[in-house]
Amino acid sequence: MAATQHAQTIKKDTQECLTIALLQLLEHHQLSDLSVSKVCQRAGVSRMAFYRNFEQLDQIIYAYYQPKIADEFERLRHTSQNSVKLENQEEFLAVFGEQLVRAKAQGFEPLISQIFTEEIKKFFINQNKDEEWLTFISAGVYALWSQWLLSGRKRPLSEIHELIRKMVTA
């Protein structure tokens, strides 16, 4: 058992080093300009260590952002009061807005979009709609939030939510 736990600890440490290295490199480079070799060099691990943990750089970004976004959506799903839900979303989107701008600039925004739409779908899954409807609505919600964030939050979030309500009930 000790060897297995030790191996799991090493794997987790390696993943963390690779994640930190990639995020640091993304501060000055586009994702498309980075290579596995550059990230491994920065992390101080071998390419073999990389491939034991990930198949491509996108997976590191997904593994980093997915739990953060999923946790926030889970918190929102368990908030019953609309005013509190709106307040929680505003706080999250305010913080996340900076990261979205960075994701757009660094070329990994499609991954963020994927994670968001996966989580948004979970909000509407109980409406007995088909997969195409869920895909359409979740992509639309993400597009509204994304545009709102990237355009500098010029309208109140409550107006964006009203648009979402209209979209969902149409």
C-alpha positions as CSV (number, residue, x, y, z in Angstrom):
1,M,0.0,0.0,0.0
2,A,2.8,2.5,0.8
3,A,4.2,2.2,-2.7
4,T,0.8,2.9,-4.2
5,Q,0.2,5.9,-2.0
6,H,3.8,7.1,-2.7
7,A,3.2,6.7,-6.4
8,Q,-0.1,8.7,-6.2
9,T,1.7,11.5,-4.3
10,I,4.4,11.7,-7.0
11,K,1.8,11.7,-9.7
12,K,-0.1,14.5,-8.0
13,D,3.1,16.5,-7.4
14,T,4.1,16.1,-11.1
15,Q,0.6,17.2,-12.2
16,E,0.9,20.3,-10.0
17,C,4.4,21.2,-11.2
18,L,3.2,20.9,-14.9
19,T,0.1,23.0,-14.1
20,I,2.1,25.7,-12.5
21,A,4.7,25.7,-15.3
22,L,2.0,26.0,-18.0
23,L,0.2,28.8,-16.2
24,Q,3.4,30.7,-15.7
25,L,4.4,30.3,-19.3
26,L,0.9,31.4,-20.4
27,E,1.6,34.8,-18.7
28,H,3.9,35.6,-21.6
29,H,3.0,33.2,-24.4
30,Q,0.0,32.0,-26.4
31,L,-1.0,28.4,-25.8
32,S,-0.4,27.7,-29.5
33,D,3.3,28.9,-29.0
34,L,4.0,26.4,-26.2
35,S,5.2,22.9,-26.5
36,V,5.2,19.9,-24.2
37,S,9.0,20.3,-24.1
38,K,8.9,23.9,-23.0
39,V,6.4,23.1,-20.2
40,C,8.4,20.1,-19.0
41,Q,11.6,22.2,-19.0
42,R,9.9,24.9,-16.9
43,A,8.4,22.3,-14.6
44,G,11.7,20.3,-14.2
45,V,10.2,17.0,-15.3
46,S,10.7,14.7,-18.2
47,R,8.5,14.4,-21.3
48,M,7.8,10.9,-20.1
49,A,6.5,12.3,-16.8
50,F,4.2,14.6,-18.8
51,Y,2.8,11.8,-20.9
52,R,2.2,9.6,-17.8
53,N,-0.2,12.3,-16.7
54,F,-1.5,14.1,-19.8
55,E,-1.9,13.5,-23.5
56,Q,-1.7,17.2,-24.4
57,L,-1.4,20.7,-22.9
58,D,-5.1,21.4,-23.2
59,Q,-5.7,18.7,-20.6
60,I,-3.7,20.6,-18.0
61,I,-5.8,23.7,-18.5
62,Y,-9.0,21.6,-18.4
63,A,-7.9,19.8,-15.2
64,Y,-7.0,23.2,-13.6
65,Y,-10.2,25.1,-14.4
66,Q,-12.8,22.4,-14.5
67,P,-13.0,21.8,-10.7
68,K,-13.0,25.6,-10.0
69,I,-15.9,26.3,-12.4
70,A,-17.8,23.1,-11.4
71,D,-17.5,24.0,-7.7
72,E,-19.0,27.4,-8.3
73,F,-21.8,26.0,-10.4
74,E,-22.5,23.4,-7.7
75,R,-22.7,26.1,-5.1
76,L,-25.2,28.0,-7.4
77,R,-27.3,24.9,-7.9
78,H,-27.8,24.6,-4.1
79,T,-28.7,28.2,-3.6
80,S,-32.4,28.6,-3.5
81,Q,-32.9,32.4,-3.2
82,N,-32.7,34.1,-6.5
83,S,-31.2,37.3,-5.0
84,V,-28.4,35.3,-3.3
85,K,-27.9,33.3,-6.5
86,L,-27.5,36.4,-8.5
87,E,-25.1,37.9,-6.0
88,N,-23.0,34.7,-6.0
89,Q,-22.9,34.7,-9.8
90,E,-21.9,38.3,-9.9
91,E,-19.0,37.7,-7.4
92,F,-17.9,34.6,-9.4
93,L,-18.1,36.3,-12.8
94,A,-16.3,39.4,-11.5
95,V,-13.4,37.3,-10.4
96,F,-13.6,34.9,-13.4
97,G,-13.9,37.8,-15.8
98,E,-10.2,38.5,-15.5
99,Q,-9.4,34.9,-16.2
100,L,-11.7,34.9,-19.2
101,V,-9.9,37.9,-20.6
102,R,-6.6,36.1,-20.1
103,A,-8.0,32.9,-21.6
104,K,-9.1,34.8,-24.7
105,A,-5.7,36.6,-25.0
106,Q,-3.7,33.4,-24.5
107,G,-5.7,31.2,-26.8
108,F,-7.4,28.8,-24.5
109,E,-10.9,30.3,-24.2
110,P,-12.5,27.4,-26.1
111,L,-11.6,25.2,-23.2
112,I,-13.2,27.6,-20.8
113,S,-16.3,27.6,-23.0
114,Q,-16.4,23.8,-23.0
115,I,-16.2,23.7,-19.2
116,F,-18.8,26.4,-18.8
117,T,-21.3,24.8,-21.2
118,E,-20.8,21.4,-19.5
119,E,-21.8,23.0,-16.2
120,I,-24.6,25.1,-17.6
121,K,-26.2,22.0,-19.1
122,K,-26.5,20.6,-15.6
123,F,-28.8,23.5,-14.7
124,F,-31.3,22.6,-17.4
125,I,-31.0,18.8,-17.4
126,N,-34.1,18.4,-15.4
127,Q,-36.3,20.2,-17.9
128,N,-36.7,17.0,-20.0
129,K,-35.3,18.6,-23.1
130,D,-33.2,16.8,-25.7
131,E,-29.4,17.0,-26.0
132,E,-29.6,19.5,-28.9
133,W,-31.7,21.9,-26.8
134,L,-29.3,21.6,-23.9
135,T,-26.3,22.2,-26.1
136,F,-28.0,25.3,-27.7
137,I,-29.1,26.8,-24.4
138,S,-25.8,26.2,-22.6
139,A,-23.8,27.7,-25.5
140,G,-26.1,30.7,-25.6
141,V,-25.8,31.3,-21.8
142,Y,-22.0,31.1,-22.1
143,A,-22.0,33.5,-25.0
144,L,-24.1,36.0,-23.1
145,W,-22.0,35.8,-20.0
146,S,-18.8,35.9,-22.0
147,Q,-19.8,38.9,-24.0
148,W,-21.0,40.7,-20.9
149,L,-17.6,40.1,-19.2
150,L,-15.5,40.9,-22.2
151,S,-17.4,44.1,-22.9
152,G,-16.8,45.4,-19.4
153,R,-20.0,44.5,-17.7
154,K,-21.8,47.5,-19.1
155,R,-25.3,46.2,-18.2
156,P,-26.5,44.9,-14.8
157,L,-26.2,41.1,-14.5
158,S,-29.9,41.0,-13.8
159,E,-30.6,42.1,-17.4
160,I,-28.4,39.3,-18.7
161,H,-30.3,36.9,-16.6
162,E,-33.6,38.2,-17.9
163,L,-32.3,37.5,-21.5
164,I,-31.4,34.0,-20.3
165,R,-34.9,33.5,-18.9
166,K,-36.4,34.6,-22.1
167,M,-34.1,32.3,-24.1
168,V,-34.9,29.3,-21.9
169,T,-38.7,29.8,-21.9
170,A,-39.0,30.5,-25.6
